[in-house]
Amino acid sequence: MEAALDAGINLVDTTEMYPVPPRAETHGFSERYVGTWLRNTRCRQDVALATKVGTTCND
């Protein structure tokens, strides 16, 4: 993500649809990972953060 910022890319999308198929045991991981990265790098003001809900996990 730091390489993306360095290249001028600043949109981070954490939608739950990226793990295919979505699974209950991984639900929310992308948001946690990105949140941790934002906290550790302190670059939140440089990032446009997007998320969406599109499905439920039914295992």
VODREN-812829 format. One record per atom (N, C-alpha, C): x, y, z; residue in three letters; atom name. Coordinates in steps of 0.05 Angstrom, whole numbers, m for minus. Layout:
<nodes>
<node><x>X</x><y>Y</y><z>Z</z><panu>ALA</panu><vextor>CA</vextor></node>
...
</nodes>
This chain:
<nodes>
<node><x>16</x><y>m23</y><z>0</z><panu>MET</panu><vextor>N</vextor></node>
<node><x>0</x><y>0</y><z>0</z><panu>MET</panu><vextor>CA</vextor></node>
<node><x>18</x><y>25</y><z>0</z><panu>MET</panu><vextor>C</vextor></node>
<node><x>40</x><y>23</y><z>13</z><panu>GLU</panu><vextor>N</vextor></node>
<node><x>58</x><y>46</y><z>12</z><panu>GLU</panu><vextor>CA</vextor></node>
<node><x>69</x><y>51</y><z>m16</z><panu>GLU</panu><vextor>C</vextor></node>
<node><x>74</x><y>30</y><z>m31</z><panu>ALA</panu><vextor>N</vextor></node>
<node><x>82</x><y>33</y><z>m59</z><panu>ALA</panu><vextor>CA</vextor></node>
<node><x>60</x><y>46</y><z>m75</z><panu>ALA</panu><vextor>C</vextor></node>
<node><x>35</x><y>39</y><z>m70</z><panu>ALA</panu><vextor>N</vextor></node>
<node><x>13</x><y>52</y><z>m84</z><panu>ALA</panu><vextor>CA</vextor></node>
<node><x>12</x><y>81</y><z>m78</z><panu>ALA</panu><vextor>C</vextor></node>
<node><x>14</x><y>89</y><z>m52</z><panu>LEU</panu><vextor>N</vextor></node>
<node><x>14</x><y>117</y><z>m45</z><panu>LEU</panu><vextor>CA</vextor></node>
<node><x>37</x><y>132</y><z>m58</z><panu>LEU</panu><vextor>C</vextor></node>
<node><x>60</x><y>119</y><z>m58</z><panu>ASP</panu><vextor>N</vextor></node>
<node><x>84</x><y>132</y><z>m71</z><panu>ASP</panu><vextor>CA</vextor></node>
<node><x>79</x><y>137</y><z>m101</z><panu>ASP</panu><vextor>C</vextor></node>
<node><x>62</x><y>119</y><z>m114</z><panu>ALA</panu><vextor>N</vextor></node>
<node><x>56</x><y>122</y><z>m142</z><panu>ALA</panu><vextor>CA</vextor></node>
<node><x>32</x><y>140</y><z>m147</z><panu>ALA</panu><vextor>C</vextor></node>
<node><x>21</x><y>152</y><z>m126</z><panu>GLY</panu><vextor>N</vextor></node>
<node><x>m2</x><y>170</y><z>m130</z><panu>GLY</panu><vextor>CA</vextor></node>
<node><x>m29</x><y>157</y><z>m128</z><panu>GLY</panu><vextor>C</vextor></node>
<node><x>m30</x><y>131</y><z>m121</z><panu>ILE</panu><vextor>N</vextor></node>
<node><x>m55</x><y>117</y><z>m117</z><panu>ILE</panu><vextor>CA</vextor></node>
<node><x>m63</x><y>120</y><z>m88</z><panu>ILE</panu><vextor>C</vextor></node>
<node><x>m87</x><y>131</y><z>m83</z><panu>ASN</panu><vextor>N</vextor></node>
<node><x>m95</x><y>136</y><z>m55</z><panu>ASN</panu><vextor>CA</vextor></node>
<node><x>m122</x><y>124</y><z>m47</z><panu>ASN</panu><vextor>C</vextor></node>
<node><x>m135</x><y>109</y><z>m65</z><panu>LEU</panu><vextor>N</vextor></node>
<node><x>m160</x><y>97</y><z>m58</z><panu>LEU</panu><vextor>CA</vextor></node>
<node><x>m155</x><y>68</y><z>m48</z><panu>LEU</panu><vextor>C</vextor></node>
<node><x>m164</x><y>63</y><z>m24</z><panu>VAL</panu><vextor>N</vextor></node>
<node><x>m162</x><y>36</y><z>m13</z><panu>VAL</panu><vextor>CA</vextor></node>
<node><x>m191</x><y>26</y><z>m8</z><panu>VAL</panu><vextor>C</vextor></node>
<node><x>m197</x><y>3</y><z>m20</z><panu>ASP</panu><vextor>N</vextor></node>
<node><x>m224</x><y>m8</y><z>m18</z><panu>ASP</panu><vextor>CA</vextor></node>
<node><x>m222</x><y>m34</y><z>m3</z><panu>ASP</panu><vextor>C</vextor></node>
<node><x>m237</x><y>m36</y><z>19</z><panu>THR</panu><vextor>N</vextor></node>
<node><x>m235</x><y>m59</y><z>37</z><panu>THR</panu><vextor>CA</vextor></node>
<node><x>m260</x><y>m77</y><z>35</z><panu>THR</panu><vextor>C</vextor></node>
<node><x>m274</x><y>m76</y><z>13</z><panu>THR</panu><vextor>N</vextor></node>
<node><x>m300</x><y>m91</y><z>11</z><panu>THR</panu><vextor>CA</vextor></node>
<node><x>m296</x><y>m120</y><z>17</z><panu>THR</panu><vextor>C</vextor></node>
<node><x>m316</x><y>m132</y><z>29</z><panu>GLU</panu><vextor>N</vextor></node>
<node><x>m316</x><y>m160</y><z>36</z><panu>GLU</panu><vextor>CA</vextor></node>
<node><x>m320</x><y>m178</y><z>12</z><panu>GLU</panu><vextor>C</vextor></node>
<node><x>m325</x><y>m167</y><z>m11</z><panu>MET</panu><vextor>N</vextor></node>
<node><x>m329</x><y>m184</y><z>m35</z><panu>MET</panu><vextor>CA</vextor></node>
<node><x>m304</x><y>m195</y><z>m47</z><panu>MET</panu><vextor>C</vextor></node>
<node><x>m280</x><y>m184</y><z>m39</z><panu>TYR</panu><vextor>N</vextor></node>
<node><x>m256</x><y>m193</y><z>m52</z><panu>TYR</panu><vextor>CA</vextor></node>
<node><x>m248</x><y>m222</y><z>m45</z><panu>TYR</panu><vextor>C</vextor></node>
<node><x>m251</x><y>m231</y><z>m20</z><panu>PRO</panu><vextor>N</vextor></node>
<node><x>m246</x><y>m260</y><z>m16</z><panu>PRO</panu><vextor>CA</vextor></node>
<node><x>m269</x><y>m275</y><z>m30</z><panu>PRO</panu><vextor>C</vextor></node>
<node><x>m262</x><y>m292</y><z>m48</z><panu>VAL</panu><vextor>N</vextor></node>
<node><x>m282</x><y>m307</y><z>m63</z><panu>VAL</panu><vextor>CA</vextor></node>
<node><x>m277</x><y>m337</y><z>m58</z><panu>VAL</panu><vextor>C</vextor></node>
<node><x>m295</x><y>m351</y><z>m47</z><panu>PRO</panu><vextor>N</vextor></node>
<node><x>m321</x><y>m341</y><z>m36</z><panu>PRO</panu><vextor>CA</vextor></node>
<node><x>m316</x><y>m328</y><z>m9</z><panu>PRO</panu><vextor>C</vextor></node>
<node><x>m334</x><y>m309</y><z>m2</z><panu>PRO</panu><vextor>N</vextor></node>
<node><x>m332</x><y>m297</y><z>25</z><panu>PRO</panu><vextor>CA</vextor></node>
<node><x>m337</x><y>m318</y><z>46</z><panu>PRO</panu><vextor>C</vextor></node>
<node><x>m321</x><y>m317</y><z>68</z><panu>ARG</panu><vextor>N</vextor></node>
<node><x>m324</x><y>m337</y><z>89</z><panu>ARG</panu><vextor>CA</vextor></node>
<node><x>m327</x><y>m322</y><z>116</z><panu>ARG</panu><vextor>C</vextor></node>
<node><x>m343</x><y>m333</y><z>133</z><panu>ALA</panu><vextor>N</vextor></node>
<node><x>m347</x><y>m321</y><z>159</z><panu>ALA</panu><vextor>CA</vextor></node>
<node><x>m321</x><y>m318</y><z>175</z><panu>ALA</panu><vextor>C</vextor></node>
<node><x>m303</x><y>m337</y><z>173</z><panu>GLU</panu><vextor>N</vextor></node>
<node><x>m278</x><y>m336</y><z>188</z><panu>GLU</panu><vextor>CA</vextor></node>
<node><x>m259</x><y>m315</y><z>179</z><panu>GLU</panu><vextor>C</vextor></node>
<node><x>m263</x><y>m304</y><z>155</z><panu>THR</panu><vextor>N</vextor></node>
<node><x>m245</x><y>m282</y><z>145</z><panu>THR</panu><vextor>CA</vextor></node>
<node><x>m260</x><y>m255</y><z>144</z><panu>THR</panu><vextor>C</vextor></node>
<node><x>m285</x><y>m254</y><z>152</z><panu>HIS</panu><vextor>N</vextor></node>
<node><x>m301</x><y>m230</y><z>151</z><panu>HIS</panu><vextor>CA</vextor></node>
<node><x>m287</x><y>m208</y><z>167</z><panu>HIS</panu><vextor>C</vextor></node>
<node><x>m283</x><y>m185</y><z>154</z><panu>GLY</panu><vextor>N</vextor></node>
<node><x>m271</x><y>m162</y><z>168</z><panu>GLY</panu><vextor>CA</vextor></node>
<node><x>m241</x><y>m161</y><z>168</z><panu>GLY</panu><vextor>C</vextor></node>
<node><x>m228</x><y>m181</y><z>158</z><panu>PHE</panu><vextor>N</vextor></node>
<node><x>m198</x><y>m181</y><z>158</z><panu>PHE</panu><vextor>CA</vextor></node>
<node><x>m187</x><y>m158</y><z>142</z><panu>PHE</panu><vextor>C</vextor></node>
<node><x>m197</x><y>m153</y><z>118</z><panu>SER</panu><vextor>N</vextor></node>
<node><x>m186</x><y>m132</y><z>101</z><panu>SER</panu><vextor>CA</vextor></node>
<node><x>m187</x><y>m105</y><z>116</z><panu>SER</panu><vextor>C</vextor></node>
<node><x>m210</x><y>m99</y><z>129</z><panu>GLU</panu><vextor>N</vextor></node>
<node><x>m212</x><y>m74</y><z>144</z><panu>GLU</panu><vextor>CA</vextor></node>
<node><x>m192</x><y>m73</y><z>168</z><panu>GLU</panu><vextor>C</vextor></node>
<node><x>m189</x><y>m96</y><z>181</z><panu>ARG</panu><vextor>N</vextor></node>
<node><x>m169</x><y>m97</y><z>203</z><panu>ARG</panu><vextor>CA</vextor></node>
<node><x>m141</x><y>m92</y><z>193</z><panu>ARG</panu><vextor>C</vextor></node>
<node><x>m134</x><y>m105</y><z>171</z><panu>TYR</panu><vextor>N</vextor></node>
<node><x>m107</x><y>m102</y><z>161</z><panu>TYR</panu><vextor>CA</vextor></node>
<node><x>m101</x><y>m73</y><z>152</z><panu>TYR</panu><vextor>C</vextor></node>
<node><x>m120</x><y>m62</y><z>138</z><panu>VAL</panu><vextor>N</vextor></node>
<node><x>m117</x><y>m34</y><z>129</z><panu>VAL</panu><vextor>CA</vextor></node>
<node><x>m117</x><y>m15</y><z>152</z><panu>VAL</panu><vextor>C</vextor></node>
<node><x>m135</x><y>m20</y><z>172</z><panu>GLY</panu><vextor>N</vextor></node>
<node><x>m135</x><y>m3</y><z>195</z><panu>GLY</panu><vextor>CA</vextor></node>
<node><x>m109</x><y>m3</y><z>211</z><panu>GLY</panu><vextor>C</vextor></node>
<node><x>m98</x><y>m27</y><z>213</z><panu>THR</panu><vextor>N</vextor></node>
<node><x>m72</x><y>m29</y><z>227</z><panu>THR</panu><vextor>CA</vextor></node>
<node><x>m50</x><y>m14</y><z>211</z><panu>THR</panu><vextor>C</vextor></node>
<node><x>m50</x><y>m17</y><z>185</z><panu>TRP</panu><vextor>N</vextor></node>
<node><x>m31</x><y>m3</y><z>169</z><panu>TRP</panu><vextor>CA</vextor></node>
<node><x>m34</x><y>27</y><z>171</z><panu>TRP</panu><vextor>C</vextor></node>
<node><x>m59</x><y>36</y><z>170</z><panu>LEU</panu><vextor>N</vextor></node>
<node><x>m63</x><y>65</y><z>173</z><panu>LEU</panu><vextor>CA</vextor></node>
<node><x>m54</x><y>75</y><z>200</z><panu>LEU</panu><vextor>C</vextor></node>
<node><x>m59</x><y>60</y><z>221</z><panu>ARG</panu><vextor>N</vextor></node>
<node><x>m51</x><y>69</y><z>248</z><panu>ARG</panu><vextor>CA</vextor></node>
<node><x>m20</x><y>69</y><z>250</z><panu>ARG</panu><vextor>C</vextor></node>
<node><x>m7</x><y>49</y><z>239</z><panu>ASN</panu><vextor>N</vextor></node>
<node><x>22</x><y>47</y><z>241</z><panu>ASN</panu><vextor>CA</vextor></node>
<node><x>37</x><y>67</y><z>224</z><panu>ASN</panu><vextor>C</vextor></node>
<node><x>26</x><y>74</y><z>201</z><panu>THR</panu><vextor>N</vextor></node>
<node><x>39</x><y>92</y><z>182</z><panu>THR</panu><vextor>CA</vextor></node>
<node><x>31</x><y>121</y><z>187</z><panu>THR</panu><vextor>C</vextor></node>
<node><x>9</x><y>125</y><z>201</z><panu>ARG</panu><vextor>N</vextor></node>
<node><x>m2</x><y>152</y><z>207</z><panu>ARG</panu><vextor>CA</vextor></node>
<node><x>m6</x><y>168</y><z>181</z><panu>ARG</panu><vextor>C</vextor></node>
<node><x>m17</x><y>155</y><z>161</z><panu>CYS</panu><vextor>N</vextor></node>
<node><x>m21</x><y>169</y><z>135</z><panu>CYS</panu><vextor>CA</vextor></node>
<node><x>m51</x><y>170</y><z>128</z><panu>CYS</panu><vextor>C</vextor></node>
<node><x>m69</x><y>168</y><z>148</z><panu>ARG</panu><vextor>N</vextor></node>
<node><x>m97</x><y>167</y><z>143</z><panu>ARG</panu><vextor>CA</vextor></node>
<node><x>m107</x><y>191</y><z>127</z><panu>ARG</panu><vextor>C</vextor></node>
<node><x>m95</x><y>214</y><z>131</z><panu>GLN</panu><vextor>N</vextor></node>
<node><x>m104</x><y>238</y><z>117</z><panu>GLN</panu><vextor>CA</vextor></node>
<node><x>m97</x><y>237</y><z>87</z><panu>GLN</panu><vextor>C</vextor></node>
<node><x>m80</x><y>218</y><z>79</z><panu>ASP</panu><vextor>N</vextor></node>
<node><x>m72</x><y>215</y><z>52</z><panu>ASP</panu><vextor>CA</vextor></node>
<node><x>m87</x><y>194</y><z>36</z><panu>ASP</panu><vextor>C</vextor></node>
<node><x>m106</x><y>181</y><z>50</z><panu>VAL</panu><vextor>N</vextor></node>
<node><x>m120</x><y>158</y><z>38</z><panu>VAL</panu><vextor>CA</vextor></node>
<node><x>m150</x><y>162</y><z>36</z><panu>VAL</panu><vextor>C</vextor></node>
<node><x>m162</x><y>156</y><z>13</z><panu>ALA</panu><vextor>N</vextor></node>
<node><x>m191</x><y>155</y><z>11</z><panu>ALA</panu><vextor>CA</vextor></node>
<node><x>m198</x><y>126</y><z>16</z><panu>ALA</panu><vextor>C</vextor></node>
<node><x>m214</x><y>121</y><z>37</z><panu>LEU</panu><vextor>N</vextor></node>
<node><x>m220</x><y>94</y><z>46</z><panu>LEU</panu><vextor>CA</vextor></node>
<node><x>m249</x><y>87</y><z>39</z><panu>LEU</panu><vextor>C</vextor></node>
<node><x>m252</x><y>64</y><z>26</z><panu>ALA</panu><vextor>N</vextor></node>
<node><x>m279</x><y>56</y><z>17</z><panu>ALA</panu><vextor>CA</vextor></node>
<node><x>m285</x><y>27</y><z>27</z><panu>ALA</panu><vextor>C</vextor></node>
<node><x>m310</x><y>22</y><z>33</z><panu>THR</panu><vextor>N</vextor></node>
<node><x>m318</x><y>m5</y><z>40</z><panu>THR</panu><vextor>CA</vextor></node>
<node><x>m348</x><y>m7</y><z>32</z><panu>THR</panu><vextor>C</vextor></node>
<node><x>m357</x><y>m31</y><z>30</z><panu>LYS</panu><vextor>N</vextor></node>
<node><x>m385</x><y>m35</y><z>23</z><panu>LYS</panu><vextor>CA</vextor></node>
<node><x>m394</x><y>m62</y><z>32</z><panu>LYS</panu><vextor>C</vextor></node>
<node><x>m420</x><y>m65</y><z>34</z><panu>VAL</panu><vextor>N</vextor></node>
<node><x>m432</x><y>m91</y><z>42</z><panu>VAL</panu><vextor>CA</vextor></node>
<node><x>m446</x><y>m102</y><z>18</z><panu>VAL</panu><vextor>C</vextor></node>
<node><x>m441</x><y>m126</y><z>10</z><panu>GLY</panu><vextor>N</vextor></node>
<node><x>m454</x><y>m137</y><z>m13</z><panu>GLY</panu><vextor>CA</vextor></node>
<node><x>m465</x><y>m165</y><z>m10</z><panu>GLY</panu><vextor>C</vextor></node>
<node><x>m458</x><y>m179</y><z>11</z><panu>THR</panu><vextor>N</vextor></node>
<node><x>m467</x><y>m206</y><z>15</z><panu>THR</panu><vextor>CA</vextor></node>
<node><x>m464</x><y>m213</y><z>44</z><panu>THR</panu><vextor>C</vextor></node>
<node><x>m475</x><y>m236</y><z>51</z><panu>THR</panu><vextor>N</vextor></node>
<node><x>m471</x><y>m246</y><z>78</z><panu>THR</panu><vextor>CA</vextor></node>
<node><x>m456</x><y>m272</y><z>76</z><panu>THR</panu><vextor>C</vextor></node>
<node><x>m443</x><y>m280</y><z>98</z><panu>CYS</panu><vextor>N</vextor></node>
<node><x>m428</x><y>m305</y><z>99</z><panu>CYS</panu><vextor>CA</vextor></node>
<node><x>m446</x><y>m326</y><z>111</z><panu>CYS</panu><vextor>C</vextor></node>
<node><x>m453</x><y>m346</y><z>96</z><panu>ASN</panu><vextor>N</vextor></node>
<node><x>m470</x><y>m367</y><z>107</z><panu>ASN</panu><vextor>CA</vextor></node>
<node><x>m456</x><y>m394</y><z>104</z><panu>ASN</panu><vextor>C</vextor></node>
<node><x>m440</x><y>m400</y><z>124</z><panu>ASP</panu><vextor>N</vextor></node>
<node><x>m426</x><y>m426</y><z>124</z><panu>ASP</panu><vextor>CA</vextor></node>
<node><x>m441</x><y>m447</y><z>140</z><panu>ASP</panu><vextor>C</vextor></node>
</nodes>
